[in-house]
Amino acid sequence: MRYLITGNKGFIGKALQKTVESSLGFDKKNDASQNISNYYRISSVVSNFEPDCIVHLAAVSGIKDCIQDSEKAFLTNVKGTYNIFESAVENKVSRVVMASSGAVTECLSPYHSHKRFLEDSAEVYYRTHELSTCCLRFSNVYGAGSIDKTSVVASMFKEAIISGTITVEGNGSQSRDFIHIGDVVSAIKAAANCEYVGWLNVGGGNQYTIMSVAVAIREITGAVIRLTQSRKNDTHKNIVDIGFTKDTLEWEPSVEMFPELIKMYDYFKDEILTEAV
């Protein structure tokens, strides 16, 4: 299978591309002209490469980033997604797999509304153009390779190594589902090779409190946990039901979180020390 991967220089895209034999990346970090908000650029790449599947991962993904630069976020997340769908239809691409979010139902920020647009559009393009689409609602993805991410685990490790502290908002009782990058990659490939159309939850099938993760990272790094005020509109519990996904994709997560944290510490320490040189 030939994959066109948008956002191939990001955390998930880079990990995915390492595991597939035939692929082409489309990311502004490859070339400034590789911007998914430019329809003619992405369409010409799709036409020339002729992928069997487009894996659409490119996005302005941080909630704060989407608020602070709303125009850039809109052009990338909304117009860019529209361009992916139009390019796929025009060039008769067999399958499109897209990164959505488990928080899409909450719609508490522009980022969430962008992901809702993605899912609604995927259904529309399937109904009007018979474009085979699958939206994967990722929970909290962690693992080596996430140095540029602002996710919970990555942020904790970076702060612990650089400042010797770990900031926890509120009392840390809020819980989240966490999934390892390796399990995310295997889910994407399973979705690319099946015919199911719709959205699927992709999570670890677990529930860890933010405090339990902070304590585990404290034990590894020796950092001090620091409590701050709770974030406004923060979700207290994030439950991800992956039963249907496991049956549909014949897939299930296999990586245990806490043993992986030790590997992540070595990765972050090496990356931060390299940047400091």
N, C-alpha and C positions, 0 to 999 in steps of 0.2 A: 504493500500500500504506500502511495505517495502522499506525504503530509505537507501542507502549507501551514506553518505555525506563526500566527501573529503574536508579537510579544515574546519572541524566542530568546531574548536576552534577559528576561525576567526570571524570577525564582522558579516558577513552574515550567515555563517554556524551555529554559535551559536544561532542566532535568529531563523533560520529555524528549527533547531533541537528541540527547545522548543515548537514548534507548531505541531509536527507530533507524532503520537502514537508509530509507529514502525520504529526505525532507528538505524543505527550503524555509528559511526564517525570514520574517518581515518585521522589522523593528527599527525605530529611529536611532537606536544605538549602533545598528549596523551601518546605517546611512541616513542622513538627515532627511532625505527625500522619501524614505519609507514611512510615510505617515498615513495611517488608515483614514484620516479625514479627507484625503485626496483620492476621490473615486477613480480617476483615470490611472493613477499610479498603481493602486491595488488591483484594479481590473486587468491592467496589462500584465502584471506579474502572474495573476491567476491564469490568464489566457496562455502565457508562454510556458508556465510550469505544468499546467494541466494536472492539478492534484486530484486524488480520489477523495480526500477529506481535508477540509479547512478546520484547524483547531484555533479558535479565536480566543486568545488570552490577553491581548493588548488592552490596557485600560488605565485610566487614572483611578486608582483603587482606594486611596486613603480617604476617609470621611472628611478629615480636615482639609486635605488637598482639594477635594471637590467643592468645598465651601469657599476656600480662599481664592481659587482660580476657577470659578464656575464656568467661564466661557471655554477654557481649555478642556475642562472635564466634559462639557456638553459636546464639543466637537469630536473628542476622542470616543467617548462612551456611547453617545447617541448617533451622531452623524457617521462615525466610524463603523458602528454596528450595522447601520443601514447600508453602508457601502459594501460591507462583507456580504450581506444577503443579496444585494443587487448583482455583485460580481459573481456570486455562486450561481444565481439563476442564469445570468447572461452566458456563463461559460459551462453550464451543465455539470456542475460539481455534484457528485453523488451524495455527499454527507457533510454536514457542518456540526461540529461539537463546540460548545461555548461555555466559558466560565461564568457562572452566576454566583449567587451568594445565599447562604442559609438565612440571612437577615432580610431577604427580598420582601417578605410579607409584612415587615414592620414599617417600612417607608418613613424612616426618621431623618433622612438626609438626602441630598441630591444623588449621592452614590446609590442608595437603595432604589430611588425612582428610576435611575438609569438601568439598573439590572432588571427592574420590572418591565421597562420598555423592551429590553432585550428578549425577555421571555414571551411577552405578548407578541412581539414582532415575529419571533420564531414560529409561533402558532399560526399567525396570519400568512406567513410565507409558505408554510406547509399546506394550508387550506387553499391558497390562491395559486400557488406555483408548484405544489407537490415537492417542495424542497425538504429533504429529510434532515431534521434538526434534532439536537438533543442538548438541553441546558443542564449543566451539572452544578448543583448548589453546594459549593465547598463550605465546610465548616472552617475551623482555625487550623491552617496548614503550618507545620513546623518542620525543621530539619536543617541540615547543613546546606549552605547555599543561599541562606536568607539574610545575608549581611545588609542588604539595602531595604529590607522590610521593616515596617513599624508595627508588626503584629505583636501579640502579647509576649510570646516566648523570646522572639528576637530582641525586642526592646529590653526585656529583663536582662538578658545576657550582656547586651552592649552596655547597659548602665552599670551592671555589676562589675564588669571588667574595667571600664573607664573610670567610674566614680566610686566604686566600692559600695554602692547602695542599690536597692531594688524597690522601686516605687509601686505601691499597691493602692488602688483607689478604693475608698470606703474601708470596710473591714475584711475584704477579700472573700466574702462568702458567696459572691456571684460565681456561677459555674458555667463551664463551656465544654463543648465537644472539640477534641483535638485529633487531627489526622496527619500522619507522616507523609512527607513528599513522595516517598516511594509508592505508597498506597494510592495517592492521587494520580500519579503517572499511570499505574496499572488500570485505574478506573477510566481514565481518558481513552486509553487504547482499547479497552473493552467496549466503551461507548462508540468509538469510531468503527468498530467491527460488528455492531449489531444494528437492527432495523428499528428499534424502539424510537418513537417520536414523543417528545414531551420533556418534562423536567425530572431530575433524579437527585435525591440527597446523597452527597458523598461526604461521609464523616467517619470517625473512628468508632462510633457506637459506644462512646464512653461519656463520663461526666466527671470532670475534675474542677475543684474550686480554684480560683485565682490564687488564693493563699497557699494551697497545697503545692502548686507549681512554683510559687515564690520560695517556699520553704525548701523544696528540692534543689532549686538553683542556689539558694543560700548555702546548703550543705556542700555543694560542688565548688562554689567560688569563694565562700567565706564572707560574702557581702552582707550588709545590714539591711533588713527590711524597714522601709519607711512608709507610713500610712498617710494618705492625703484625702481630701474631700472626694466624695463620690461624683462621678461624671453625670451630668444632666441627661436624662432619657436613656441611661444605661440599662441594658437588658439583664435581669437578675439570673435567669436560667435559660440556657440555650440547649434544648433537647433536639437531637437529630435522629430521626427514625430511618435506618438504612435497610430495613427488612425487604422492601420492594426492590431497592437497588441491587441487593445481593442476589435476589431471584432473577431479576431482569438481565443483569450483566453477567451472571454466574461469576461473581466477584465478591471478595470480602477483604477488609483490612487485616493485616497480619503483624504490623509493627507495634510493639509495646512502647509506650511513651517514655517512661522514666529511664530505662537503660540508654535510650537514645540521647538523653540530655547530656550525658558524659561526653559523647562524641561531639555534640554541638558545642560544648565548652571548648574543646580542643580546636574546633573549626573557627569559632569566633575569636579566640585568643590569637590564633595565627593570623587571621585577617586583620585584626586591629593592630597587632604589632607590625605587620607589613605596611599598613597605611601610615604608621607613625614614623617609619624609616625615611 
